[in-house]
Amino acid sequence: MTEIVVVGAGLTGLIASILAADRGAKVTLVARGRGGLTLSHGCIDVWGRSTPSRALSRLRMNHPYRLAGTGSLRAGLEFLRALDHQADYPFIGNISRNLRLPTALGTIHTTALAPKSLASGDLRDKTPIVIAGVDGFRDFYPEFVAANLHKAGVSIDDALRLPLPLSTVRRDRYAIDIARSLDDSHFLDEVARIWKSRLSGIKRLGLPAILGFANHQFVHEELQERLGLTLFEIPTLPPSIPGLRLERLLHRKAMEMGVFVIEGPKVLGRVDGSTAAPRVSGVVLQTAGGSRTLTADIVLLATGGVMHGGLIFQQDGRVRESVFDLPVIYDEGRKHWTASSPLETQPYANYGLSVNEQLQPLGADGLPIYTNLFCAGGLIAGADRSGEGSRQGIDIATAYRAIEAALG
Amino acid sequence: MIRPNLTTDQCLKCNICTSACPVASVTDNFLGPKAVGPQAARYRYPHQPPSIPSLTWCSGCGICSLVCPHGVAVAEINIQAKADLVNRGKTYLRDHLISRPELLGRLASPVASLANKSLSSRPTRWLLGKTLAINSSAPLPTFASQSLRNRLRSKCVATPPDPGLSADQTVAFFHGCSSNYYEPELGILAVTILEQLGQNVILPPQKCCGLPLQSNGLLKTARRYAQANISWLAPFARRGIPIVGISTSCTLSLKHDYRIVLGLQNDESNLVSSSTFDFFEFLTHQLAHEIDKLDFKPLIAEAMYHPPCQLRSHGIGFPALTILQRIPGLQLHLSESECCGIAGTYGIKQEKSQVAYDVGKTLFEQARRSEVDFVLSDSETCRWWISKHTGLPVYHPLEIVAKAMDIV
């Protein structure tokens, strides 16, 4: 049985682990902390700027999408969709036309796939919208959302605030607090009762993403039915509930499929030179106690880019890869990393590893550095993922391609 | 040298820790690990007292540090600050008592049956509740009439070890208070398993790891215990003899807390740390070869495995699972909760009893709903607590492995 170690438990690492387990490999997933996915909006952005399916064929050859191939993207998305469907958390949308979803800032987020409760807020649907916040929740301002959407040319019928049945409140409520409260059926009953009279005549209501955590599907459907309207969610400040829901779902699925998950340790690459071909022998984990060696036939790096720990930007102006110290494509000198304005495309966004079509990191000679080392996700150079609106699409496409290349 | 307080600068306020915190998710008395920890600590001068009483709600489960993607020692900051708070206020007689399981064991084991009878009687529990604020529904351990060390006198060795002792295939067993005074049978099983796998097991001098003292803010005494253990165990580690424990909380103290929470960072403590193994970590890492050769006897049962929060902090995953999964006929369900609520001595306190129960509620419900025959967990206080609240038998995974190895 092929033993594979996946480093990083964001969207890329989780999907790659599940895919590898699905192909019969023995998978160990190692991660230091939970990150990117729990902070994300929980949607799958493929190409936010325009129609994904059309834009992808026109990309440069070294763009991660081109390297992984659109076939990997389609297959990866189908795989994710099937997983989410199984888990009763279906995603809506496709890559031929983006959904247009309102954000908590009142801007428009174009995305390929979104969970059902978010997708009902699609602004291409012309059903009139009312935006509502809830009392005691400081991360969502309905008036602000409505005003900004109005500026963006979307008409919003009304912005209002709804009360929550809380006896005493000893601290600020986080989105997760309210979502967990709504998981409780008594609380849900009470909410339905006190909201009902305030919402007459409304067809579609946008709320911050608080509609349940563990029982989300039930909370969403039940509340829609009781209030007699379409309810949709708008993701709030991180950690956002849709991000947490997707993380929880994939994490569980991975465990269920026998993936051995190790959370906590710092990971360092291990190359012992025991074989003739240039290969890695595994990783070394810095656990709470000593270092523990994990040998593997294949190592997949899904450690992410700048914001996620895969790349380390050093004071001395160098950029390093954090696990195997692989060569990174970047501009020497700190002043070249950023653009003059924060609103421009940032040069650092494109930094990362140069890889081939098997997603093996390449050396200066253009050859794979190690034959059994692969990488996926934000670690790969050549994409400004936030600017393109391609973050999750790249994660999924490259995870799929890397596993396919590694396991055949 | 890692100083928890210096890691506050790495905190981005992302609230990943807050959304994962088992306590903050059931009570708003607790502001959450971020708010009382890195956020508050940034505004404190060194040696300035922590000013947030809400800190005392922290159970010390360590999930916050585990999930932090930026290496902030959230739990460690909070444990230190909590201790500071305790030392500046009044300390309770109760906290001094419940944090000394070794002393209690030593005093009570000669009169074990009398002590057990009176502790299990309702009037005594009522009285303990009234006078000492000990949660009258919390399970208290039963004392064994003969300690493990007494029963295995021939295996007890002095420190430093005899120069004639061969370090090869030798294991120094850290039994902890629990298997010495309360569950010696478990200690004997662990020793038998190790012996069957070809190990020579010795019992080095040791005392209570000090974790209960640490959790109750009595850091000075905890440090004394720690220093004693380090000086007794280091000579074994220096000889290359691994230290193996069956209680995931004791072993975490040896690996991590002595150095990071209690600030005892030196060559000796580092050596003890890197030489300490959780029982199943040792089996899967050091004895993998022997384990692979074993033919487990079938065991037709459905069980739920709950990895204790303290085990998670080891950063080694759940090694018991990999062995349990090999037992034919054993159907495993994985706990969906990160903590059972007891957190060592937290749930024993009357003022914390409701919160501790609420933390464990989803776990208890899952156990009941899945209709398992028994539950498995590696820490003693978790086992007693889960058994009390589910009415199910709760075993250490090694008891089941012993069964499958035909030892019992």
Interface residues (C-beta under 8 A of the other chain):
Chain A: T28 R32 G33 R34 G35 T38 L39 V169 R170 R171 R173 Y174 I176 D177 R180 A214 P238 P239 L244 R252 M255 E256 G258 F260 V261 I262 E263 G264 P265 L285 Q286 T287 A288 G289 G290 S291 R292 H308 G309
Chain B: C14 N15 I16 T18 S19 A20 A24 S25 D28 N29 L31 G32 A35 S54 L66 V67 C68 P69 H70 G71 T251 L252 L254 K255 H256 S273 S274 S275 T276 F277 E281 H285 R312 S313 H314 G315 I316 G317 F318 L321 T322 Q325 L334 E336 T362
